């Protein structure tokens, strides 16, 4: 069975209106799938994936399919939603949350929508951007031990700032240093198109 066939079968099982046969979906799935397949042993595919696209284009759905496809392999990854992360910091200390998902998590990780919600928290007088801190720790883990951190966002990078000067970019949210490191760590895949939600 080919990768496309496996994705199609699993996608149809998980999502009622799943369609891998239309562009740009087919080529994007191929890019991400190839990254997972070749990422352990081919230098050109050694990076994580960073998915950039509008709301509702299918980024999270694609990563759910990848998570299920590779759940029993060396490419398996843990899922972290930034919506859930914001809830976690309400109930746990920042250090406990960073312990769960930062440099102490010795496996690959996917962070869903790094632009979601309020990532800057004030706990007992200490203000920190928890998502930026986790991304920074995961970068160090990638450099030292090769663990990947896949990410997605509906926010553009600063490359779009010249065209749209008022747009809020990932650099605005997390700082140029963090996003520059993410670009080093990740293969950036831009998902063009409009929302599929009805």
N, C-alpha and C positions, 0 to 999 in steps of 0.2 A: 504494500500500500504506500502510495506517495504521500508527502507532507500535505499537499493540497487536498487529497482525498480524506486524510485523517482530520484536517481542519474542517472540511465541509461536513463530514459525518457528525463530529462533535458540536460544531456550530449549530447545525440543524436540531440537534438534541437539546441544546441549551437555550436557543433563541428562536422564536416562532418565525420571524421574518429574516433569518440569516441568509446572506447572499455573498458568496466569495467570488462569483463569476463576473462581477462588474468592476470596472476601474473607478477610482484608484485602489479600491479594496484589495483586489487580487495581488497587485504589485507590492502593496504595503505588507500584507500578510506574508508574502514570499520573503521580503527583506527581514522581517522580524523572525520568521521561522528559520531562515538561513543563519541568522545571528545565533540562535539557540543551538542549531545543529553543529555549526562549524566553530562556535565561539570557544570551545575548549582546546582546539588544536590548530587553529589557523590564525596567524598573526593579524590578518586583515579583518577578522571578525572577533577580535578579542575584547571588544568594548561591550558595555551595557547598551540598552536602547533608551533613547529619550524621545518620546512621542509628543509632538506639538500639533494641536489641531483644535478646531472650534468645539464647543459643547455639543455632545450628542452624535459625533461622527463615528464612534465605535471603538475608541481607544481602550476603555476599560473592558469591554466585551472581548476584544482581541486578547488582552492579557489574561482574562479568565480562561479562555481557550488554551493559551500557552501554558498556564498553570496546571490545567488538567492533563494536557498532553505530556508534560515533563515531570509530573508529580513524583514518579518513582525513579528518577534518574539523577545524575550528578548536576543536572541543570535546574533542578527543583528550586523554587523560590517562595519566600514568605510574602504575604500580601499586607500592606499597610495603607489604609485609607486616611488621608489627611483629615477628613471629617471625624473619623474615629480617634485620630491622634489628638485633635482639639478636645474631645471628651476625656481622653486618658489623662491629660494634664490637669483636669479638674479634680481627679481622684488620686493621683499619684504625684510624687515629687518629680521634678525635671530630671534628676539623676536616675531615678528608677525607669522613667520612660526612655531615656538615652541608653540605659543598660539593656533594655528589651530590644531596641531597634538600631542602636549605634554600633560602635566598634566591637562590642561584646557578642553581637549576633554573627556567628561564624557560618553564615550561609548567604546565598543570594537573596536579595530583597527587591520587591517592587513597591514604589511609593506612588499611589494613585492621586493625581491632581495636586501637585505641590503648590498651587496658587489658591487652594481652597481655604476659606475661613480665616480666622485670626490665628496666626502662627506665633505672634509675639505674646508672651505670657509674663505676668508679674506675680511671682510666688515669694511671699515674705520679703518684699522689697527688691528682689532680684529680677531684672527684666531680661528676658532672653527670647530669641527667635528659635523655637524648638526644632522647626523643620530645617532651618539653616544649620543648626548645630548637628543634627543627625546627618545631613548631607555632607558636612565637613568630616565627621567621623567616618562615614562610609567611604569617602574619597581616600582617606588615610588607609583604610582597610583594603581598598582596591589596589593601592600602590604597594602595600606591604605584603598582602596575601592573595590578591587576585579575585577577591569576592566582588561580585557585580551588584550594582544597584540600578535597576531599571526605573525610569520615572516617566510621568506624563503630566501635561499641563495644557490648559486652554489659553494660556498667556503666551504672547510672542517673546522673542529675545530682543536685545537692544538693536539687532540688525534692522528691525522694523521701525526704529525710533525716528530715523531721518524721514521716512515716508509718512509716519503718523506721530508727530511730536508729542501729542497729549496722551498717548496710549500708556497704560501701566504695564511695564514689562517684568519679566522674571528678575532682571537685575534690580529693578526698583523694589521688589519684594524681598529678595534674598541677598542683594549685594553683588557687585560685579565679580568679586573674587570667587565667591561660591559658584556662580554660574559659569565662570571661566573654567573652574575645575570640573564642573559637570560636562562641559563640552569636551574636555580632555578625556574624561572617563566614558562618555557615551557617544554612540553613533546617533546623530540627530535625524529623525525621520519626521518630515512634515506631512501631515495628513490633510490634504486639501478637500474641500467639499462642505456641504451644509449638513445640519443636523438630520439624523434619520428618525428621530422621535416624532411620533404623530400625536 
